[in-house]
Amino acid sequence: MRMRRIPWAADYLKESASRVQDPETRKGDWKKETGQILHVEIGCGKGGYSAAMADLYPQDQFVAIEKNESAAGLAARKFDEQQRENLCLIYGDGSDIDLWFAPGEADVVHLNFSDPWPKKRNAKRRLTAPGFLEQYWSLLSPSGKIIMKTDNSSLFEYSILEFLKAGFYLEEISVDFRRNEHPEDPLTEYEQKFVEKGQPVYRVIWTKTPASAEADLTESQNHAGGAGLKTESNGAEETQPALFERSINKVR
Ligand SMILES: C[S@@+](CC[C@H](N)C(=O)[O-])C[C@H]1O[C@@H](n2cnc3c(N)ncnc32)[C@H](O)[C@@H]1O
């Protein structure tokens, strides 16, 4: 789906209070407080997801990245309408994250409905192509996670193989994430459309550290004990919001 050109976006982005004009100067300094969780959404589109997440998790810090000028303009305007201390926008290409973030600085990378780039000659542009996955590995803290949602089964299959090849560990997977209510995870603009049409949402969470090692690392924080769940079906005794909360707790 092509984004309609927004004529005011270029000028708006020059003045927007939510846009970080010189993100390289913030390298290593994105967290407002030590110990805070830093989320980075790459390809945020109109910004609805990061805005809703920033409201839902006010203690966390959110950086949304978008390379399309019109989409970035709309995201900036949305963020400016309700200036939040914990949310900002980078208007730029996600392939530059290593210029803007220090190694290990981020805790969660969100990839929501990334462009599938179905033609092989464009495969490098996929946000789950090996070049990007290498950068995410470096960007993430040792207990960091990547949360990917998509409507595209081919991109989902491709990405699973690429994540495994890059050395990530599978923590959670669903081929119909919205079959259950998930108040802990807001719908993105694209997701809203797919859900309205009854299309399934694929979702997967990857970690840099296997769950068993992570459980050891965080034993003192994780009073629930043990690293459980991997799929929605075998986590039946625990609600999904509780699982998500526990998953997020692991990176605290
Ligand atoms: C299909 S849209 C999804 C938007 C939003 N995440 C959602 O779910 O509603 C994908 C977005 O990712 C952006 N994008 C694609 N590659 C990117 C990159 N390398 N860096 C930053 N943004 C990118 C596109 O410009 C587009 O706005």
PDBQT file of the ligand as one rigid body, heavy atoms in Angstrom, charges set to zero:
ROOT
HETATM    1  C1  LIG A 301       3.684  -1.425   5.978  1.00  0.00    +0.000 C 
HETATM    2  S1  LIG A 301       4.140  -0.019   6.850  1.00  0.00    +0.000 S 
HETATM    3  C2  LIG A 301       3.677  -0.406   8.532  1.00  0.00    +0.000 C 
HETATM    4  C3  LIG A 301       3.578   0.809   9.402  1.00  0.00    +0.000 C 
HETATM    5  C4  LIG A 301       3.286   0.549  10.885  1.00  0.00    +0.000 C 
HETATM    6  N1  LIG A 301       4.342  -0.207  11.502  1.00  0.00    +0.000 N 
HETATM    7  C5  LIG A 301       1.969  -0.172  11.070  1.00  0.00    +0.000 C 
HETATM    8  O1  LIG A 301       1.979  -1.349  11.415  1.00  0.00    +0.000 OA
HETATM    9  O2  LIG A 301       0.931   0.467  10.873  1.00  0.00    +0.000 OA
HETATM   10  C6  LIG A 301       5.912  -0.173   6.918  1.00  0.00    +0.000 C 
HETATM   11  C7  LIG A 301       6.592   1.126   7.265  1.00  0.00    +0.000 C 
HETATM   12  O3  LIG A 301       7.979   0.858   7.474  1.00  0.00    +0.000 OA
HETATM   13  C8  LIG A 301       8.722   1.916   6.921  1.00  0.00    +0.000 C 
HETATM   14  N2  LIG A 301      10.080   1.420   6.641  1.00  0.00    +0.000 N 
HETATM   15  C9  LIG A 301      10.419   0.449   5.765  1.00  0.00    +0.000 A 
HETATM   16  N3  LIG A 301      11.747   0.252   5.760  1.00  0.00    +0.000 NA
HETATM   17  C10 LIG A 301      12.258   1.134   6.661  1.00  0.00    +0.000 A 
HETATM   18  C11 LIG A 301      13.569   1.431   7.088  1.00  0.00    +0.000 A 
HETATM   19  N4  LIG A 301      14.628   0.804   6.567  1.00  0.00    +0.000 N 
HETATM   20  N5  LIG A 301      13.733   2.396   8.036  1.00  0.00    +0.000 NA
HETATM   21  C12 LIG A 301      12.663   3.051   8.532  1.00  0.00    +0.000 A 
HETATM   22  N6  LIG A 301      11.397   2.825   8.153  1.00  0.00    +0.000 NA
HETATM   23  C13 LIG A 301      11.182   1.882   7.231  1.00  0.00    +0.000 A 
HETATM   24  C14 LIG A 301       7.940   2.302   5.682  1.00  0.00    +0.000 C 
HETATM   25  O4  LIG A 301       8.259   3.604   5.232  1.00  0.00    +0.000 OA
HETATM   26  C15 LIG A 301       6.506   2.181   6.168  1.00  0.00    +0.000 C 
HETATM   27  O5  LIG A 301       6.031   3.387   6.717  1.00  0.00    +0.000 OA
ENDROOT
TORSDOF 0
